[in-house]
Amino acid sequence: MKTITIAERGAYRYVDCGYCENGTPDFRLQERDFYTKKFRDIYLFDNQMQMLTAIEDFDYTLWLAGKPCYQRDVVTSPYL
């Protein structure tokens, strides 16, 4: 299986692994292991649009990886 790296951001990279058995493109999110420095699959995208959204919005990538994301500095009550 030939893997083509589309984008890389920090410890994450977005790859194209060709096509699945049903003929749809195979896009994946991979994370670099801290100790071995090798990449492993952590999320299989449903389609190319979802992968492009994750590339544009890094917080979405963190959300897919199960890391803290979309954090606010200040929270205000809408009732005040």
PyMOL commands that set and color helices and strands:
alter all, ss='L'
color gray80, all
select helices_A, chain A and resi 48-56+58-65
alter helices_A, ss='H'
color red, helices_A
select strands_A, chain A and resi 4-9+12-19+25-32+39-44
alter strands_A, ss='S'
color yellow, strands_A
deselect
rebuild
show_as cartoon
